[in-house]
Amino acid sequence: MSAPIFTNWTAATTASWAQAPLRLAHRLSEHPLYSLDALAEVIEGYPRQHYALVEMGPQGSNRRLWREGDIGRLSGREVIEAIKRGRMWLNLRNISGVDRRYKDVLDQIFEEVRGNVPGYDTYDRTCGILISSPNAQVYYHMDLPGQSLWQLHGKKRVYLYPTTAPYLTGEQLERIALYEVEVDIPYDVSYDKDATVFEIGPGEMLHWPLNAPHRVENLDCLNVSMTTEYWTETIRRSQIINMANGILRDKVGITPKTRNLAGPGFYAKAVLQAGVKRSGLLKKARKSRRPVEFQLDRDHLGAVIDLPKAAE
């Protein structure tokens, strides 16, 4: 894009970037790459290992239904229509790595961020496209990299929570870093009283502080969003501390007392977690990939066909 992607960046935005929840305006909803026709074409050629199709429980349900599926023989347009009629979401993971055109947009986004926030250097940047059903939800969770959410089509309600206990604890961060269980942190409806709530539509994006827990509810319409994630030196060091403190607590039985991102203690923990990662001791503890349990029904768009369970 030749024109700037952000359309309402101010000095106040620069001061608050990565420090507080922010809602900003953008032009991506106008970009041909993010039209439903363009995304339908992308879906048809998308590598199987790079997408997740997930069936979710209804809003307000305490039961965390989470089943992974396959798009089957549907065309891209049929997939979008099936999602529109069902209760699921499709995550085109790492679209910036699959399709160079989306990487070019991603690079422009972060060049603009760096131009507005001097010294905010990012790396390992990725983005994905989320296509989700009316009234679908994403459960309470947090993410380890830096995150932003860009709304392209439809409307959704996003709840952002504080990064302090009880909403998020050091022990929970450590377990997520060690075992990759982002959606397993506990949630209580009482947390909502302290949430910052945004309703966002096409041409709006949200950015929030590192690790802020959040959950999402679609309004009664098909939703298409883009997620961007990235790392900085500060985020990398936070991840090192999360892993090292988790190793000390979970594997050694020592309660860590600091989360310092510099100094002798930090470098000792960096050596510790690097050694444990090289040893491969954590690999067996991490959850295996969820099985594919259903595929989309081409004859009844919005319905799914349960697949036979794999033999134990």
N, C-alpha and C positions, 0 to 999 in steps of 0.2 A: 504494500500500500504506500502511495506517495504521501498522502495526508497523515497527520498524527493519528494514532489509534485512540489515545486518551483525548477527551474533548473538554474536560473541566478541571484539569490539574491546577492546583493553586499552591501558594507558599505554605498554607496550612496543611495541605496534603503531604508535602515534603516533610514537614515537622512530625506528622503523625504516622508516616509509613512504617509498618512493622511494629508500631507501638500501640495502636488502637484499631478497632474495627473501622473500615472505610468503605463507603459506597462511591464508586466513580462511574462516569459515563464513557462509553466507547463506541467505535464505529463498526465493530466486527459483524454486527447483525446485518449490515448492508453489504458485506463482502460476498461475492459469488461463491467462494469456497464453503460458506456456511449455509447455503440454501438447502432446502430439503432435497432438491433434485441432485445437487452435487454430493450430498451425504449419502443418498441412495446408491450412487455410483461407487462411492468409496466402500460401502458395506459389501457390495457384490464381490469385490476383489480383496477383501480384508483377510489377512492371514489368521487362521484359526487360533494360533497360540497367542495372538495379541488382542482377542476380544473376550469379554465376559458377558453372558446374558443371565440375568438374575431375576428370579421371581421373589417378590417381597410380600410380607403380610400387610393387611389393611391399616390405614392410619388409625391410631387409638388402640391397636391391639398390643397386649403385653407379650404375646408370643412372637419370638423373632424367627419368622419364616425366612429362610434364605436358601434357595435351591438354584443351582447353576444348570443352564441349558444350552441348546445348540439351535442356530437359526434354520438348520435343515436346508431344504431346496428352494426357499423363498427368494424372490427378487428383493433388491434393496427397498423398493417402494412397498412391497408386501410386508417386509420386516417392520418398517416404520408404521404401517397401518395396523399390524398386529400389536405393536406396542401401544399405539393410540387406543386400541379397544381392550387391552388387557391390564395387568397390574405387574409390571416388570420394568427393568431398565437394561439397556445395552451400553456397555462401556467399551469404546474403541480405544484401548490403551495405547499409549505411546504413538499416537498418530503422527507426531513430529518425527519419529524415527522410521515410520512406514512410508510416509509421503512427504517429500521434500518441500512441497508448497506450504504445508502447515508449519514446518520448521522455520521457513523464512518469516512467517507471521510471528511465530514465537520469538525469534531473534529480535524482530523489530520491537516487540513489547518490552523486552528487557533492556534494549538499548535506550528506549524512552525512559524506563524506570531509572537507569543509571544516569541519564542526562538530567533527571529531576532530583535524584538523591545521590549526590557525589560520593564516590567511594563504595556504593552498594554493588559490589561485584558478585555475580552469580555464576554458577557452573552446573553441569549435569541437569540442565533444564529439560523438562518434558511436558507434553500436554496430551490430554485425552478428550474425546467427545462422549458425552453422556446423553442418550436419548431415552426418555422415561415417560411412563404412562401418566394420565390424569390421576391425581390423588395418590400417586406413589410416594414412598418415603425412603429416606436414607437414615439408618439408625444412628443414635448417639455414638460418636467416635472422635478420635483425634488423628492427626497425621504428623509424622516425624519431619518431613521436609517443609520448607516454606510453601504456602498454598494460596491460590486465588480461585475464585469461581466467576465465570463469565456467562451471563445469560444471553442466549441467541434467539430462542423461540419459546413462547409460553411464559408462565409466571410461577414463581415458587416462593415459599416462606422459609427463611433460614434463621435458626436459633444459634447464637454464639454465646458461649459460657466462659466464665473466668478460668484462668489457668491455675488457680489455687484449690486447695482442698475445701470441700469434698468433691468438687467437680473434676479435679484431676490431682493425683498425688504423685510424689516422687517414685513410690513403689510401682504405681501403674505405668509410668513412663519407662521405668527400667524393664518391666515385663514385656511391654510392647517392643522395645528395642531388641530384647533377647529372643522373643518368641513370635513376633509379628502377629499380634492379636488385637488390632486396632479397634474392632467393633465389640470387644469383650469387656470394655470398661463399664462399670455399673452406672445406671441412670435412674433417677427418681423424678417424678413429675414435679416435686417441690423445687427442683433446680430451675424450673422455668421462670420463677419470680425474679431471678437474678440474670436472666438471659437478655442479651441485646437482640431484638427481633427486626429483621428486614424482610420486606416483600420486594422482590426484584423482577423486572421484566426485560424484554429485549433491549439491548443497548446499555445495560447496567452490569457492573461487576462488583464483587466484594473481595476485600483483602483483610486478613486478620492476623493478630500476633501469633508467633510460633507456638504450635501445639495446642491452640485454643480448641477445646471440645466443641462440637457442633452437631446439629442434626437438621434434616431438610424435609419439608413437606411440599409436594407439588400442589398447586391449585388445580381446579377442574379443567385441565387442558394438557395437551401434549407438550412436553418440555424438551428442549435441546439446550445443553450447556457445554461449556468447555472448562476443564480444570487445568490449571498450570501449577507445576511444582518445580522446586529448584533448591539448590544448596548454596550457602555462603560459608566463609570460614567460621563465623560464629555458630552457625547451625551445625557444621561438621563437628566442632568441638563439643557442642551440647550433646550430639549423638554419641561421641566417644565417652563422655561422662555418664550418659544413660546406660550404656553397655557395661562400662567398668563398675559402676555402682551396683548394677544388677548382678554381675558376677560375684562381687563381694558379698552381697546380701543373700543371693540364691544358692551359690555354689560353695562359698567359704564360711557363711554364717556370721559375717561381720556387718554391722549396721553402718553404712557410710555416713559421714558427718558433714561433708561439704560437696558443693557442686561448682567449685572454682574452675574457670575456663583458662587459667594460666598459672604459672608457677610450678615448683617442684612436684606438688601433689598431682597436678594435672598430668604432667609428663610421665609420672610413675603409673597413673591409671591408663594413659595412652598405650604404654608398653604392655601392661597387663591385658587389656582388651584385644590388642593386636595379636598377642601370643595365643590367646584362647581362640580367636577367630581362625588363625592358621592351623591350630590343632584339629579343627573340625568337631569339637566337642558339642557345639551348639546345634549342629545340623539335624541331629536326630530328634531334638526337642521341638523343632519347629513343625507347625502343622503341615500335613501333606495337602496337595491340591484337592479341592472339593470335587467329588465325582459329578459327571454330567448326568442329570436325572430326567431331563425332558427335552423335547424339541418342539418348535413351533408347528402348529397345525395349519397347513396350507389351505385346507378346505374350509376351515372355520377360523378366520383370522381373529386373534385375540385369545384363542384357546391353546392349550398345550397338550402334547401327547407324552405320557409318562414312558420312560424307557426302562427295560428290564434292568434290575440291579446286577452289577458285576458279581461274579462268584467270589466268595471270601477267600 
